C-alpha cells in the first residue's frame, strides 16, 4: 500500500479508538443502548500526514495592516471576489470549534473535557462545536467488533453547551485502504443494516441534535470509502450514502444533520465533485476540508493562503453543486513553516464571515499530526491571532445545550 495514502488515512481517523471497553454506568443511567465497543481516547492510532494542496483559488488573501484590522467592523459595503458584502466584518453568526487532540492535557476531547477547557482558556471564548471521530468497527485481533453510538462523549459535549460533530466512517481499525469487508458495495447490499439501524435508533433515543459528517473526503484516494480504492466503483459512494441515510430516516432520527464533506479541489473541478453529491434530499450541510501545509519538512506542499486553499471549491459547491445548503469547514489548519501562521489565521478568520457568506460553521484541527504543526498554540503569535479574531468576530459561544431535535439550522 502506498505509504502516503496510508499515512493520510491515519490522520483522518485521528480520534478513533484502538482499544475497547464496556459501557459506562453513566451511559446506562441516561438510558443508552447496549454498548458494543465504546471508543476511548487511549490507544489512538498514530496521527500522520499525507494531505496535499495544489493549485490556487481565484481569490488571494489580502494583507491587512494592524490599523486596518482594528477598524474592520467599520468597512463599507463592497464587492470581494465576486461576493457582495454588507457591513463586512460584522458577518452572520458562525458556529465554531475544533478537533482537540491530546497535546493540551494528555487526553483528547471529548473523552477529556478538560482539554476543551484548556483550549478555550487559550483562545478566550467557549466553543460551540466539538468534533471527534469513530469508524464502524474495530477489527484488531482478527474479529470485528462494532462501535456503538458514542453516548457518553455526545452527552459530555451537550452538557458543555456545544454541538457534537461526529465524523463517522464506514471503515474499521486497523487503518488500511484495503478493507474487503467494508467496501461501499457491502454498505449498499445491506451487510451493515442491523448495525446502522441500531446506531440510528440510539441516536434517536439520545434525542439531541448533532452533526454527522459521514465518510468525508470521499473525492480523494486516501480514504477506503473512496471510489478510487478497495475495489469500489463509480457511483457507489452516492448509493452507499443514500442507503445509510434512508435507514436513519426510517427510524425517525430527525436529530441528525448530515454533513457532506469533500477535500478542497483547488483546480475547481465542480463536475467531479458533483458526482459524489448524494442530492439535496440527503444532505443538510455541505463542508470542505483544507490545509496550508507550508514548507514543514514533514510534508512540504508549499505555502497557500486561505483563499488559495478554499476559494475555488467554495464557489463550486455553493454556486453549482448545492446552492441551497449552508456550509461548514470540517477541518482547517496552517503550518508555521513558510510564512506567518499568525497572519494566515488572522486573514482566514476575517475572510470567513465576510468573503464566504455561506460558511456558517468552522472547525480548526487543533491536534498534533505526525510532525505537522496544526494546533493554534504552536506559537504565542498564532494563539494571539486566533484569540483576537475569535473574540471579536461573529463566532458563537456554548449556548446550544437545548436545541430542538431537528436538523440544525445556521445560527441567528
C-alpha positions as CSV (number, residue, x, y, z in Angstrom):
1,X,0.0,0.0,0.0
2,X,1.3,3.5,-0.9
3,X,2.8,5.0,2.3
4,X,1.4,8.4,1.5
5,X,-2.1,7.2,1.3
6,X,-1.7,5.0,4.3
7,X,-0.5,7.9,6.4
8,X,-3.2,10.2,5.0
9,X,-5.9,7.8,6.2
10,X,-4.4,7.7,9.7
11,X,-4.7,11.5,10.2
12,X,-8.4,11.4,9.4
13,X,-9.0,8.7,11.9
14,X,-7.0,10.7,14.5
15,X,-9.5,10.4,17.3
16,X,-10.6,6.8,16.5
17,X,-10.1,4.1,19.2
18,X,-7.7,1.2,19.1
19,X,-8.9,-0.4,22.3
20,X,-12.4,-1.5,23.6
21,X,-14.2,-1.2,26.8
22,X,-17.7,-1.7,28.1
23,X,-20.4,0.9,28.5
24,X,-20.0,3.2,31.5
25,X,-22.6,3.3,34.2
26,X,-23.3,6.9,33.2
27,X,-24.3,5.8,29.8
28,X,-26.8,3.3,31.1
29,X,-28.1,5.8,33.6
30,X,-29.1,8.0,30.7
31,X,-30.9,5.2,29.1
32,X,-28.3,4.4,26.5
33,X,-28.3,1.3,24.3
34,X,-26.3,-1.8,24.9
35,X,-22.6,-0.8,24.4
36,X,-20.6,-2.8,21.9
37,X,-17.1,-1.3,21.9
38,X,-17.3,2.3,23.0
39,X,-14.4,4.4,21.9
40,X,-12.0,5.9,24.4
41,X,-9.0,8.2,23.9
42,X,-6.4,5.6,24.8
43,X,-4.6,3.5,22.2
44,X,-5.2,6.0,19.4
45,X,-3.8,5.2,16.0
46,X,-0.7,7.3,15.4
47,X,-1.6,10.6,13.7
48,X,0.2,11.1,10.4
49,X,0.1,13.4,7.4
50,X,-0.3,12.9,3.7
51,X,-2.6,15.8,2.8
52,X,-1.7,17.7,-0.3
53,X,-2.9,21.1,-1.6
54,X,-2.0,22.1,-5.1
55,X,-3.0,24.9,-7.4
56,X,-4.7,28.1,-6.2
57,X,-8.1,29.7,-5.9
58,X,-9.4,32.7,-7.7
59,X,-9.2,35.0,-4.7
60,X,-6.0,35.8,-3.0
61,X,-5.8,36.7,0.7
62,X,-5.3,40.3,1.5
63,X,-2.6,41.6,3.7
64,X,-4.0,43.9,6.4
65,X,-2.2,46.5,8.4
66,X,-2.8,46.5,12.2
67,X,-4.6,49.8,11.8
68,X,-6.9,48.4,9.1
69,X,-7.6,45.3,11.2
70,X,-8.6,47.4,14.2
71,X,-11.2,49.1,12.0
72,X,-12.6,46.1,10.3
73,X,-16.1,46.5,11.8
74,X,-16.5,49.8,10.0
75,X,-15.8,48.7,6.5
76,X,-18.3,49.9,3.9
77,X,-20.4,47.8,1.6
78,X,-18.2,46.4,-1.1
79,X,-17.5,43.6,-3.5
80,X,-14.8,41.0,-2.8
81,X,-14.0,38.0,-5.0
82,X,-17.4,38.3,-6.7
83,X,-19.4,38.3,-3.4
84,X,-21.4,41.3,-2.2
85,X,-20.6,42.1,1.4
86,X,-22.9,44.1,3.7
87,X,-21.2,45.6,6.6
88,X,-18.1,43.5,6.0
89,X,-16.5,42.5,9.3
90,X,-19.7,42.1,11.3
91,X,-20.8,39.0,9.4
92,X,-23.5,36.5,10.2
93,X,-23.2,34.4,13.3
94,X,-20.9,31.3,12.8
95,X,-20.7,28.1,14.9
96,X,-17.1,27.5,15.7
97,X,-14.9,24.9,17.4
98,X,-12.2,22.4,17.0
99,X,-10.9,18.8,16.9
100,X,-8.9,18.9,20.1
101,X,-6.0,16.5,20.5
102,X,-4.1,15.2,23.4
103,X,-1.3,17.7,23.4
104,X,-3.0,20.0,25.9
105,X,-3.8,17.6,28.8
106,X,-2.6,14.2,27.7
107,X,-6.1,13.1,26.6
108,X,-8.3,14.0,23.7
109,X,-11.6,15.8,23.7
110,X,-14.3,14.8,24.3
111,X,-13.1,12.0,26.4
112,X,-11.3,14.6,28.5
113,X,-13.4,17.7,28.6
114,X,-10.5,19.3,30.4
115,X,-8.8,19.6,27.0
116,X,-11.8,21.7,25.9
117,X,-11.4,24.0,28.9
118,X,-7.7,24.3,28.2
119,X,-8.3,25.2,24.6
120,X,-11.0,27.7,25.5
121,X,-8.6,29.3,28.0
122,X,-6.0,29.8,25.3
123,X,-8.4,31.5,22.8
124,X,-10.6,33.3,25.4
125,X,-14.0,32.0,24.2
126,X,-16.1,28.9,24.6
127,X,-16.6,26.6,21.6
128,X,-20.0,25.9,20.1
129,X,-18.7,22.8,18.2
130,X,-16.6,19.8,19.3
131,X,-15.5,17.2,16.7
132,X,-14.4,13.6,17.2
133,X,-14.0,10.5,15.0
134,X,-15.4,7.0,15.0
135,X,-15.3,4.2,12.5
136,X,-17.9,1.4,12.1
137,X,-15.7,-1.3,13.8
138,X,-12.5,-2.4,15.4
139,X,-11.1,-5.5,13.6
140,X,-7.9,-5.8,15.6
141,X,-7.2,-9.3,16.7
142,X,-9.0,-10.9,13.8
143,X,-12.6,-10.4,14.7
144,X,-14.6,-7.2,14.1
145,X,-16.4,-5.6,17.0
146,X,-18.8,-2.7,16.1
147,X,-18.6,0.6,17.9
148,X,-21.9,1.6,19.4
149,X,-23.4,5.1,19.4
150,X,-21.0,7.2,21.5
151,X,-23.4,8.2,24.1
152,X,-21.0,9.4,26.8
153,X,-18.9,11.7,24.6
154,X,-22.1,13.1,23.0
155,X,-23.6,13.9,26.3
156,X,-20.4,15.5,27.6
157,X,-20.3,17.8,24.6
158,X,-24.0,18.7,25.0
159,X,-23.7,19.4,28.7
160,X,-20.9,21.8,27.9
161,X,-23.4,23.7,25.8
162,X,-21.7,22.7,22.5
163,X,-22.9,20.8,19.5
164,X,-21.3,17.4,18.7
165,X,-19.7,16.9,15.3
166,X,-19.3,13.1,14.8
167,X,-17.1,12.1,11.9
168,X,-18.4,8.6,11.3
169,X,-16.8,6.3,8.7
170,X,-17.8,3.1,7.0
171,X,-14.4,1.6,7.8
172,X,-12.6,-0.3,10.5
173,X,-9.4,-0.2,12.6
174,X,-6.6,-1.1,12.0
175,X,-6.4,1.6,9.3
176,X,-5.9,0.3,5.8
177,X,-7.1,1.3,2.3
178,X,-7.8,-2.4,1.6
179,X,-10.8,-3.5,3.7
180,X,-12.6,-6.2,1.8
181,X,-15.4,-6.5,4.3
182,X,-16.0,-2.7,4.4
183,X,-16.3,-1.9,0.7
184,X,-19.0,0.5,-0.5
185,X,-20.8,-2.5,-2.0
186,X,-21.1,-4.1,1.4
187,X,-22.9,-1.0,2.7
188,X,-25.2,-0.8,-0.4
189,X,-26.0,-4.5,-0.2
190,X,-27.1,-4.2,3.4
191,X,-24.3,-6.1,5.2
192,X,-24.4,-3.4,7.9
193,X,-28.1,-2.7,8.0
194,X,-28.7,-4.1,11.5
195,X,-25.7,-2.3,13.0
196,X,-26.7,1.0,11.2
197,X,-30.3,0.7,12.4
198,X,-29.2,0.1,16.0
199,X,-26.9,3.1,15.8
200,X,-29.6,5.3,14.3
201,X,-32.1,4.2,17.0
202,X,-29.6,5.0,19.7
203,X,-29.1,8.4,18.1
204,X,-32.8,9.0,18.1
205,X,-33.1,7.8,21.7
206,X,-30.4,10.2,22.8
207,X,-32.7,12.8,21.3
208,X,-30.4,15.9,20.9
209,X,-29.2,17.4,17.6
210,X,-25.7,16.7,16.3
211,X,-23.8,16.9,13.0
212,X,-22.9,13.6,11.3
213,X,-20.0,14.1,9.0
214,X,-20.2,10.7,7.2
215,X,-17.4,9.3,5.0
216,X,-15.6,12.7,4.5
217,X,-13.0,13.5,1.8
218,X,-14.5,10.9,-0.4
219,X,-13.2,12.6,-3.5
220,X,-9.6,11.7,-2.8
221,X,-7.8,8.3,-2.9
222,X,-6.6,8.3,0.7
223,X,-9.8,7.0,2.2
224,X,-11.0,3.4,2.0
225,X,-14.5,4.6,1.1
226,X,-13.1,6.4,-2.0
227,X,-14.3,5.1,-5.3
228,X,-10.7,5.0,-6.4
229,X,-9.6,2.3,-4.0
230,X,-10.5,-1.0,-2.4
231,X,-12.5,-2.3,-5.4
232,X,-15.1,0.5,-5.1
233,X,-16.8,1.5,-8.3
234,X,-18.1,4.8,-9.7
235,X,-21.5,5.8,-8.4
236,X,-21.2,3.6,-5.3
237,X,-20.4,6.4,-2.9
238,X,-23.7,8.2,-3.5
239,X,-25.6,4.9,-3.4
240,X,-24.0,4.0,0.0
241,X,-24.7,7.4,1.5
242,X,-28.3,7.3,0.4
243,X,-28.7,3.8,1.8
244,X,-27.4,4.8,5.2
245,X,-29.4,8.0,5.3
246,X,-32.6,6.1,4.5
247,X,-32.1,3.8,7.5
248,X,-31.8,6.9,9.7
249,X,-34.9,8.4,8.1
250,X,-36.8,5.1,8.6
251,X,-36.2,5.0,12.3
252,X,-37.1,8.7,12.7
253,X,-33.7,10.0,13.7
254,X,-34.6,13.6,12.9
255,X,-31.9,15.0,15.3
256,X,-29.2,14.1,12.9
257,X,-27.8,16.7,10.5
258,X,-26.0,15.1,7.6
259,X,-22.7,16.8,6.5
260,X,-21.3,16.1,3.1
261,X,-17.6,17.0,3.2
262,X,-15.1,16.6,0.3
263,X,-11.5,17.7,0.4
264,X,-10.7,21.0,-1.3
265,X,-10.1,20.9,-5.0
266,X,-8.1,24.0,-5.9
267,X,-8.5,23.2,-9.6
268,X,-12.2,23.8,-9.2
269,X,-13.5,20.6,-10.8
270,X,-17.1,21.1,-9.9
271,X,-18.2,18.3,-12.2
272,X,-16.0,15.8,-10.5
273,X,-17.2,16.9,-7.0
274,X,-20.8,16.8,-8.2
275,X,-20.5,13.1,-9.0
276,X,-20.1,12.5,-5.2
277,X,-23.1,14.6,-4.1
278,X,-26.0,12.5,-2.9
279,X,-28.6,15.2,-3.6
280,X,-30.3,17.9,-1.6
281,X,-32.8,15.4,0.0
282,X,-29.9,13.5,1.6
283,X,-27.7,16.4,2.7
284,X,-28.3,19.1,5.4
285,X,-25.0,20.9,5.3
286,X,-22.1,20.8,2.9
287,X,-18.5,21.2,4.1
288,X,-14.9,21.4,3.0
289,X,-11.6,20.2,4.5
290,X,-8.4,22.1,3.6
291,X,-4.9,22.9,5.0
292,X,-1.9,25.2,4.4
293,X,1.0,22.8,4.6
294,X,3.6,25.4,4.1
295,X,7.2,24.2,4.0
296,X,7.1,21.9,7.0
297,X,9.7,19.1,6.3
298,X,7.1,16.5,7.3
299,X,5.0,17.5,4.2
300,X,6.4,20.5,2.3
301,X,3.4,21.1,0.0
302,X,4.0,24.9,-0.3
303,X,2.6,27.9,1.4
304,X,-1.0,28.7,0.4
305,X,-3.3,31.4,1.6
306,X,-6.7,30.6,3.0
307,X,-8.3,31.8,-0.3
308,X,-5.9,29.8,-2.4
309,X,-6.9,26.7,-0.4
310,X,-10.7,27.2,-0.2
311,X,-12.0,29.7,-2.7
312,X,-12.4,27.7,-5.9
313,X,-14.0,24.7,-4.1
314,X,-16.3,27.0,-2.1
315,X,-17.5,28.6,-5.3
316,X,-18.0,25.2,-7.0
317,X,-20.1,23.8,-4.1
318,X,-22.1,26.9,-3.2
319,X,-22.8,28.1,-6.8
320,X,-23.1,24.9,-8.8
321,X,-23.5,21.8,-6.6
322,X,-25.5,22.7,-3.5
323,X,-26.5,26.4,-3.7
324,X,-29.3,26.0,-1.2
325,X,-27.2,24.4,1.6
326,X,-25.2,26.1,4.4
327,X,-21.5,25.2,4.5
328,X,-19.1,24.1,7.3
329,X,-15.4,23.9,7.3
330,X,-14.9,20.4,8.6
331,X,-11.1,20.7,9.1
332,X,-8.6,23.5,8.6
333,X,-5.2,24.4,9.8
334,X,-1.9,26.0,8.9
335,X,1.8,25.2,9.4
336,X,4.2,27.7,10.9
337,X,6.8,27.0,8.2
338,X,7.0,29.0,5.0
339,X,5.2,32.2,6.1
340,X,3.4,33.8,9.1
341,X,0.9,31.4,10.6
342,X,-0.4,34.3,12.8
343,X,-1.2,36.3,9.7
344,X,-2.7,33.3,7.9
345,X,-5.0,32.7,10.9
346,X,-6.0,36.4,11.1
347,X,-6.7,36.6,7.4
348,X,-8.6,33.3,7.4
349,X,-10.9,34.2,10.3
350,X,-11.5,37.6,8.9
351,X,-12.3,36.3,5.4
352,X,-14.7,33.5,6.5
353,X,-17.5,35.8,7.8
354,X,-17.0,38.5,5.1
355,X,-15.9,36.8,1.9
356,X,-17.6,33.4,2.4
357,X,-21.2,34.1,3.5
358,X,-22.4,30.5,3.0
359,X,-19.9,29.3,5.6
360,X,-21.9,29.2,8.9
361,X,-19.7,26.7,10.9
362,X,-15.9,26.3,11.2
363,X,-13.7,23.7,12.9
364,X,-10.0,24.1,13.5
365,X,-7.9,20.9,13.5
366,X,-6.1,21.5,16.9
367,X,-4.2,18.3,17.1
368,X,-0.6,17.3,16.5
369,X,-0.3,15.3,13.3
370,X,2.9,13.3,12.8
371,X,5.2,16.3,12.6
372,X,2.7,18.8,11.3
373,X,2.2,21.9,13.5
374,X,-1.6,22.4,13.1
375,X,-2.6,23.5,16.7
376,X,-3.1,27.2,17.3
377,X,-0.8,27.0,20.3
378,X,2.3,26.3,18.2
379,X,3.4,29.9,18.8
380,X,2.3,32.8,21.0
381,X,1.7,34.9,17.9
382,X,-0.6,32.2,16.3
383,X,-2.5,31.8,19.6
384,X,-3.0,35.5,20.0
385,X,-4.1,36.0,16.4
386,X,-6.6,33.2,16.7
387,X,-7.9,34.5,20.0
388,X,-8.2,38.1,18.8
389,X,-10.3,37.1,15.7
390,X,-12.5,34.6,17.6
391,X,-13.3,37.0,20.4
392,X,-14.0,40.0,18.1
393,X,-15.7,38.2,15.2
394,X,-19.2,36.8,14.9
395,X,-18.3,33.4,16.3
396,X,-20.9,31.9,18.7
397,X,-20.3,30.6,22.2
398,X,-21.6,27.5,24.0
399,X,-25.3,28.3,24.0
400,X,-26.7,25.2,22.4
401,X,-27.4,22.5,25.1
402,X,-31.2,22.7,24.5
403,X,-31.6,22.8,20.7
404,X,-34.7,21.0,19.4
405,X,-34.3,17.5,18.0
406,X,-34.3,18.6,14.3
407,X,-31.9,19.4,11.6
408,X,-29.5,22.1,12.8
409,X,-30.0,25.5,11.3
410,X,-27.3,28.2,10.9
411,X,-27.0,30.4,14.0
412,X,-29.1,33.5,14.0
